């Protein structure tokens, strides 16, 4: 079929299908949640106390006191100012390890989006507790805090409880994302100097496939001259969106799954190729528009959840519970956020041109110097397993050729078949069975085993 015929075919096909364009990457609604309840105090900005050397006062102020099952869980929360000119502040909630705090690895968790709050990861994926339908906390058995100290940061600025007072405070690129997270981390380790020398890992999922390398690369470049170094040991990315130009192949993947017919597959393939062409030309806005169009076709023709194809619709399970819980006045007061509006669609808006851009060069630099884990949920569509493999075919780093030749191994957790892994040197790639885009949500036990093996450098 020549180009003109394909275009006519596409136009005819699309005219028979009605939809409004939906951003394809972000699983979150990005609605602003305002607070209009009882007095909850002011947002706790810790930076002035740190600058005055009042570390003990800052620790006391940041301490979180919750009731019920969380009464005995130690945690700290507050804000680090990362740009004084625009009064940009990143919000964190930190949970010390319940095993050996002084020695256990420190893990940073970053949600995707762009604009997805890390509070979701905390409450719905891998934190010490979750929220039930009655908006009460329940302890989680397979929390990453069982053997790691975990920091959850709402990043970039404007995500979750993080905020700025100037439109210029919103990130436009990954350089800004990485530098502001780096600034927040330096303040964090000033607040908790006793764990600065612990092994440190940057982790996250989805669009954090860009945030994680961006921060790790920033640490790597700053460490040689930094007065206070960060003991970075590696990164772990789940279902990560790293290199949009090469993380393609939806048309064939969906066709092989039986979710679309050949006609729909051909249209999706046409749009995929068109998006890749726009990326190669540097026209990132057009590329994003075409990719969004392809995903609207996918959602219209399949009616399955693109984050887990065994489910219907595209809502994120637990998002509304998270928002309602965090908007309770006793919670807002306890976690020191005051009346700060939760969430904003501005983060996605200002990073929209960044979405089709690759961060592969920074990923390569990190992979050449640190341990790397890429894991993917078997049931994901948005960053499906074959897409991650396609990315790995188009990237070169120290261990990649050994990886291509490595033998795939079966990964068990106890007697449970959890997935399949390949390892070469400092690089590990894992497929997690019966999990979608958010692996710790779908398979919390296996996800805890996964991160613990990785941070302890144990084989799968």
N, C-alpha and C positions, 0 to 999 in steps of 0.2 A: 504494500500500500504506500503510494507516494505521500509526501508531506501534505499537499493540499487535500487529498482524499482523507487523510487521517484527521486533519483539522475539521473538515465537514462532518466526519463521523463523530468526532468528539462533541461538536456543537449540537448535533442532533441528539446525541445520547444525553448530554447534560440538560438540554431543554425539557426532556421528559422526566427529569428528576428535580424535585424542589427541596432546597435547603438554605439555611443561613450559614455562612462560613464560620466555623468553630476552630479556634487555635488547636493544633493537633498535638502539641507536646504536653500542655499543662493539664493534669488531672484535677486540679483544684478549681473551685468556683471563683476565687479571688474577690469575693464580696467584702466590702468594708463592714466590720462589726463595731458599731459604736456602743458606748456604755452610758446609761442614763440613770443608774441606780444610786444607792447610798454612798456615803463618803468612803473612799478607798485609798486616800493618801496621794502622794505625788510619785511619779516615776523615780526610781532610785538610780541616780547617775553616780557611778563609783569613781569615775576618773578624777574629780577634784580631790577626793580623799587619798587616792593613790599618789597623785602629784605632791601631796603634802607629806607623804611617807606614813600616813595613818592606816597602815595595813590591818592592824587589829580591829580598828573601828570599822573599816570597810567590810571585813569578814563578818563582824557582828551584825552590821546593817543588812548584809546580803543574805543572812541566814533565813531559810524558809521553814515555816511552821505550819504543817497541815494536820488535819484531824483524821480520825478513823484509822483505816489500815496503814495510812502513810505517816502516822504520828511518830514512828520511830525511824523514819527514813531521813537521813541527813542530806540536805541539799542547799544550794546557794543560787541566788538569781539577782539579776540587775542589768544595768546598762554600762557599756563602754563607749565613750565618745570617740569616734574615728575620724571626724572632720569637724573641727571647731568653727571654721568659716561658715558652714551651712548647718551647724548643730545637728550633725548626723550621728546617730547612736545605734549600735547593734545590741540586741537583747540576747542574754544567755541564761541558761538554767543548767547548773552543774551538779552531778551526782558522783561523789567519791565512791570508789570500789568498796564493796562490802566484804572483800576477801583480805587482800594485803595492800592497803591504800598506798603505803610508802614505796612499794615495788611494782605494783601492777601497771600495765600499759595505760596510757591516757589516749582516749579516742575522741575525736571530734566528729559529730554527725551533722551532715548538711542535707536538707531536703532539696528537691528539684524545683520544677515550675517552668520558667522562672516565676518566683513569687510564692512557692509552696513553703509553708512554715515548718521549721524543724520541730515545733511543738507537736506536729502530727506524728513524726517519728518517735518522739518521746512517749506520747500517750497511746498510740495505736500500733507501734511496731516493736520497739526494743527497749523502752524505758522500764523502770522498776514497777510501774503500775499502769493500769488502763482505766478507761471510763465505761461504766455500764449504762444501760438504757435509763436508769434512774438518776443519772449524772452523779454517781458516787464512784469513788476509786476502788479498784480491786487489784491486789498484788499480782504481778506477772511472774510465773515460774521461770521463764527462760529470758530473763533480762540480761542485757549486755553488761549491766553494772554488777553482775555476780562476780566478775573477774576483771573488770576494767573500770577505770574512772571515765565517765562519759560527759562531754560537754555538748549541749544542744544550742546552736546559734541560729536565730532567724536571720538569714542572709539571702540576698543583699539588703541594704538599707531600704525600708519600706515594706519588707516582708514580715508577716506576723506582727509582733509587738515592736519591732525595730522601726525607727522613725527618723525623719529629717524635717527641717523647717524651711527648706529651699528646694525648688524643683531641680536645681543643679546638683542636689545631693544624691539623686537617684543614679545608680550605675548605668553606664552606656556600654561597657565592655568588660571583659574578664580581667584586664589589668587592674581596673578599679575594684572589682570584686575581690581579687586576690590581695591587693594592698590593704584594703580596709579590714579584711579578715586577719591579715597578718598583724595589723595594729591592735585589733581586739585580743589576739592571742598573746601578744607581748604584755598587755595589761592583765590578762588572765594569769599568766605565770608570775607576774608581780604580786598578784593577790594570793597565789598558791605556790610560793617559791620552793616548797618542799618536794614538789613533784616535777619541777622543771627538767630534771635530768632523767626522768622516766622515759621509756620508749614512747614515742608519740606517733599516732597514725591518723591520717585524714580519711574519712569515709563519707559515703553518701550514695544517693541513688538518682536515677532519671537525669534531669538537667544538671544535677550536681556532678554528672560526668564531665562537666566543664569547670564547675567551681572547685572540685577536688584537685585536678591538675593545676589550676590557676593558683591556688594557695600553696600547694606543694612546690611548684616552680618558684614562687615568690620567696618561700622559706629557703629553698636551695640557693637562690641568687643572693640573698641577704645574709645568710649564716656566716660566710667567711669573714665579713667585716663587722658583724653584729657584736655589740658588747655582751649581750645576753643571747646565747644561741638556743634554738629550739631543736630538740633531739629527734628529728624526723627519721623514722625508720621505714615508712611505707604508706601506700594508699590502697584503699579498697573501694571499688565502684560497683554498684548493683544496677543492672539494666541501664547502663550509662549512655547518654547521648553525647558523643565525643567528636565525631567526624561526620557531619550530615551528608557530605558529598558521597561518602562511601558506605554509610549505613543505610543502604537502600536494598530493595529486593522484595518489597511488600507484594507486588503483583504475583510473582511466582509462588511466594510463601502462602498467601491466602488461597491461591488456586489449588495448591497441593493439599491444603487442609480441607478443601471442599467448601470453603466459606464464600467464594465468589465463582461465577462461571467464567468462561473464556472471554466473553465480551467485556465484562467488568474488569477482568485481569488486563486485557489489552489497553483499556482506557487508563487504568492506574499506571501501567508501565509507561504509557505515553507521557503522563504527567510527571512521573519520576524522572524520566530522561530529560524532560523540559526543565525541571527544577535543577538538575545537575548541571545543565548547560548554563543556566543563569548564575549558578555558583561559580563556575569556571570563568565567567565574564565579570565576576565581582558585583553582580546585581542581586544583592541579598534580599532586598524587599520583594522583588518579583519572585525569587525562589521560594520565599516563605508563603507568598500568596498561592502559588501553584501547589505547594505541598499541602497547605490547608485545604485546598480544593480536592486534592486526592483523598485526604482523610475524611472529608465530608461524604465522598462517594463510598468509601469503605464503610463508614458508619451507617449510611443509608441502605446499602446493599446487603450488609451482614446482620445488622441489629445486635451485634454482640459487643461486649465491653472490650475496647481496644487495650485495656490494661490487664485483662484476664478473659480469654475468649470462651471460657466455660460459663461466664456470667452475661447477663443482659444489661443494656443501658451503659452509661459511662460515668455514673456517680462514684465517688470515692467512699467506700464504706468507712463510717466513723467520723467523717469530716464534720458533719453537723453536731455530733455529740461532743467532739473536741471544742468547737466554737462555743456551744452552750455552756460547757463546763468552765472554760476559761473566762467566760463573761459573768460568772457568779461573783458577787461582791466579796465574799469571803476568800475566794481564790485570788482575785485581783489584788486584794490587800496583802495576802500571804506571799505572792510572788513578785510584789514590788513594781507593778506596771501602771498603777494609778488609773487614770481615765483614758489612757492611750488607745486610740482606735486600732483594732486588730485587723491587719490585712489591707491590701491595696492593689488595684489593677494597674497602678502606675509602674510597678516593677516590671511587669510583662511588657507594658507599652514601651518603656525606655530601652529595654533589652531586645525588642522585637527584631531589630536589624542584626543583632548578634546571633540569633537563633541558628541561621544557616551556616555560620562561620565555624571553621574547624579549630580545635585546640590541640590537634595531633602533634605539632612540633613541641609543645610544652609537655605533653604526655610522654613523648619520646625521651626528652631530657630527664624527666622524672624516672622513667623505666630504666634508663641507663645507669641510674645511681641509687635506686631504692627498690624495695620489694613492692610488687604490684599484684593485686588480686582483682580480676574481673569476674563477676558472677552474674548469671542471667536466669530469670524464671522461665521455665519451659512453656508456660501458657501466655506469655506476653506477646502482644502484637506491636505496640508502639516502638519498642526497642527489642525486637524479636531476636532469638538466638542466632539465626543465619545472618542477621544484619551485623551483629558483633563479630562474627567470623569473617564477614566480608571486610570489615574495618581492619581486622588483623592481617588480612591478605595485602593490604595497601599501606602498611606502616612498617618501618624498619627500626629496630632497637636491638640492644646487645643480645638478648636471648630469644629473639623471635624465630630465627631459623631452626634452633634446637627445639623450640616449641612445635613448629610445624612437623617435625620428625618424631616428636615424643609419643609414647604410647598412652592412650587414654585409659584411665583407671576408674573402677567403680568405687563410689564413695558411700560408705555405710555409717549411720549413727546408731550404735548398738546393732540391732538386727534389722533396722529399717533402711531400705534402699533410698538414700537421700538424693543421689545424683551421680554426676560423672565429672572427672577432673583431668586436666593435663597440666604438667609442670615442667618448666625448664629454667634452671638457675633461680633467679629472683622473681620469675613471672609464673603466675598460676591463673588458670581459667577454669571456671566451674559452671556446669549446668545444674540448676536445682529443680528437681522433679516436683510436679503438682503445685507450682507456684507461678504467680503472675508477675506484674511489673514491680510490686512491692513485696519482695521475698520475705522479709521478717514478719510481715502481717500474715501471709499465707502459711508460712512454715517457721514459726518462732523457734522451735527446738533445734531444727537443722541450721537456722541462721546463727544461733548462738554458738553452735559447734563450729560453723564455718569461720566466724570472726575469731574465735578462740584459737583454732588451729593456725590461722594466718598470723595473728599477732605473736604467737609463741613459736612460729616457724616450724610447725609440725606438718608432716605429709598428710595428704588426704587418702 
